[in-house]
Amino acid sequence: MKRTLLVLALLFFLFAPQASRAQTNFQQFVSQSFLDRALDRQMRLDFRRVGSEALGMGGAGVARSSSVMASSWNPAGLAFVTRREAAFNGGFNLNTQEITVQRFAGVKVLSEIDPKLLPAFAGLSYPLRLGGRNLTLGFAYQRLMELSQKNTETFYIYPTGTIDHVETPHGNLYALVPSVALTLTSKLALGLSYHLLHGKSDYRFEVKSPYIDEFVFYGFKDEEAYDGKFLVAGLQFKPKEWLALGVTVTPSWKYTIAEKRESLFVITNLIGTSVEGDTLITPPDSLQKSQLETPLFYELGLAVKPMARLTLAFDFAARPWSKAAVSANGVAAQAHLLDAHSMRFGLEYLARTKWAEVPLRFGYYTNPSPYKDRFF
């Protein structure tokens, strides 16, 4: 045990001989790591999407969505809602996985998330008549991201044993979405939805040794707030009963991640009978405020019904992330992102039973990464 403590102490002082240096380098590393994770989820996941109907078809909902959930896919679809609707959508999240890389000489990664039922969407739509046209008002709540996935990276260090890097975030990102849609003709509709994003998280990062009573070398805590707002404009055109076309445009908008409080606990003495440590609080004027400015996005959709009970749908989503801009505390940074255009395909068949119609759906989508290199 003494030998283990001595080796761990040498490792610690080799990488962090001074608390002040540890605070600067380590906080920058952890903050940037958490920022990259948040941006990665935003860019890889089109987190406006909800509902089993469109998701069951791979997310192809731009041309055919015409329910209260249309505010998330194409707000123009709300104009074809002819009666008042209310909807609630939830999900049960199971996402625990373990990845081992070069065991006994490398890293084991365990990613865990608490399995629980999460509300994903709740919305209302209220159709009105405006002359000979349909005017539909809508309002929705949508949970965009659940920041609760615990990650543990175990590093094998011979001959002392292991050291764990443990990330534990708690929080979420959600949006409030008012929307309006109007039929320009009996076959053409225009819609607008405005997405007000808010959220917060409490993030903890620890470096510990499980062989010494969960001894913690570093204890890092970070409280962050998330804000943003964007507009989606959409059109739906249904020239025939068997054909529907759709398009949405999302102008450039800004997504902000602001640190509210940051603290770091650093062990300064490992040798001896007592353990000493310093808790360092980052001054308010040194907290990070990062901003992502997205370029204009657009989507094109097509839906056809070759048979009365069969629907085929296709969407193309343009995601020119190479034009995105990133800044930290007002200073521009290099984003180094790639365009990540995606395609979504789906089909639906309405199977008839004695009591009801049962929709059978199949979907496929592409989800390219906007990163040249991925380190997590």
C-alpha positions, 0 to 999 in steps of 0.5 A: 500500500505504501508503495502504491501511495508513493507511486501515485503521489509521484504521478500526481506531482509530475502532472500537477506540481502547483495548485495554481497551474492545475487550476488553469490547465485542468479547468480549461481542459474540463470546460472544453471537454464538456463544451465539445460534448454539448456541441457534439450532441447538438450537431450530430442529433437533430434535436428538434425531432419528436413523435413516433409517426415521423421517427418510425419513418427515419425522420422523414416528416417535412412533407407529410407531418400534419398534426400538433407535432408538425411544429417540430418537423414543418410548421406548415403542416399545422394548417392542415389540422382541422380540429383542436389537438393535444399531444404528449410524447415520452421516451424510455432511455436505456443507453449503458455501454462498456468499451474496453481498449487495450485492457491491462495497458490502456483504457476501459470506458463505461457509459451509464445513464439512468433508465427512466421515462422522460417527457419529450413533447407536449403540445396544443393546436387550435384551428380557426377560420380566417375567411375561407382559409385555415389559421392554426395556432400552436404551442409546445414544450419540447425536451431537447437533451437530457444531460445525465449520462455518467462516463467513467474512463478507467486507466490502467497504470502498471504496477499501481493499479487503476485511476478513474476519470468520472464525469457526472452531469445533471441537467437538461435543455428544453424549448418552448415553441409557439407557432402559427400556420395558414393555408394560402390555398386549399393545397398550399400552406405556410407555417412559422415556429419560434423555438426558445431554448433554455437549460442548465446543468451541474457537471462534476469531474473527478480523478480518483483511485478505486484502490485507495478508498475512492481517493480523489485527486481532483474534484471539479464542479461546473454550473452552466446555463444554455440559451438560444432562439431560432425561427423555422419557416416552412411550406407544404404543397399537396397538389394531389391526394397521392403527392406532398412536397415540403420545405423548411428554412432555419436562418442563422442563429446563436447558441450560448453556453455560459458558466455560472460557477466553477470550482476545483478541489486539488490535493496538495499533499499525499504523503503523511497521515493527513490529506490536505487540499485546496478548493479554488473558485474561479473569479466571475470575470474569468468564467467562460461564455461560449457561443456557436453561430449556426449557418442557414439550414434547409430541408426538402421533403417528398411523400408519395402514396403509390397505394391507398395504404402505402406511403413512401417518404424522403427528406434531404437536410442541408447542414453546412457546418463548415460555415459555423462560427465558434467564439469564447468570451467574444474571441473567435475560435477555429471550429474546424467543422465539416458539412454534415448533410443527411438523408432520411427514408421511410415507409408506412403501411396501414394494416387493417384488423377487425377493430382498427388500422395498425400502422407498420413503419420502417425508416433509415437515416444518415447522420454524418459527423461534422468533426474531422477528428473525434476524441470522445 
